[in-house]
């Protein structure tokens, strides 16, 4: 069988750079102690790795104080920390139809338990929000505006800077889900008026699974999602007040964070702008190749428009899961099919019943990968009109 073509980078990047595996092995062998839990050299060494990783992330996102970044297990944990640590009974939240369930489910949980109110702002079929409609949705009690930087289904990129300006003008906090943008699209928390930024380590930042983070603006004091040992202020019964300890109860994933540091270092050496340009060019090539197939409908922004490295599509009369299965078993091509944990985006794209096939490129993707994907689809569906 031919070598695997991996087009599921929106789920997790693969393969990881050799530097990531090397850094993790080095951490296991040479600094595998518990950071912040001892004064011996191994613990100090582990702590230094975490400091370096935090500093590197602060540089990437233009965060003034690296202590304002808390490590998490993933984006979902960061979003829950931000949402559940901020919202109170009577608060109103604005979000969009393209949000992942990592936003929708915590919000709906708080609607049931605290009585918060939620508005899901409509998006057009290409995944874009009407900013005037967005402004009209704000109320006097709007506490938070939440949106993804890029839709994990449609690949649309929202104008985060403009939305941040609106939220600031309305006196609302601005939470951004950077699951599909961190590492490949430039993010500046200050210029974009971002109060809270949740991001994964294992996708565009090229780190291992089980890593991620949440930027928390210095003026905010979230209620910690977890309480417990931090290695600091241990004499107190309450959670520490200092950052990042306040939000990092329990032993951290030191080995994973060492890998994350290596991944972010790699990203910064390549340049997010260069990565975005490469991914965009590959998406255009893929869209052009797929567009000639009878019955196919590409989702999200039209060709030539800005998008992240995601191309989702449906084929009339064909089951999306079956397409993905055939690509895997017959052609050794890895894509994802189904709901992608974002049913409201599928509703906006009129694919709620059918689901969609999602091919997503990343740093390691090549033109040859795209050519094989297009050739496989043409062989399966290109010669006969699909009814």
Secondary structure, 3 states (H helix, E strand, C coil): CCCCEECECCCCCCCCCHHHHHHHHHHHHHCCCCCCCCCCHHHHHHHHHHHHHHHHHHHHHCCCCHHHEEEECCHHHHHHHHHHCCCCCCCEEEEECCCCHHHHHHHHHHHHHCCCEEEEECECCCCCECHHHHHHHCCCCEEEEEEECECCCCCCECCHHHHHHHHHHHCCEEEEECCCCCCCCCCCCCCCCCCEEEEECCCCCCCCCCCEEEEECCCCCCCCCCCCCCCCCCCCCCCCCCCCHHHCCCCCCHHHHHHHHHHHHHHHHHCHHHHHHHHHHHHHHHHHHHCCCCCEEECCCCCCCCCCCEEEEEECCCCHHHHHHHHHHHHCEECEEECCCCHHHHHHHCCCCCCEEEEECCCCCCHHHHHHHHHHHHHHHHCCCCC
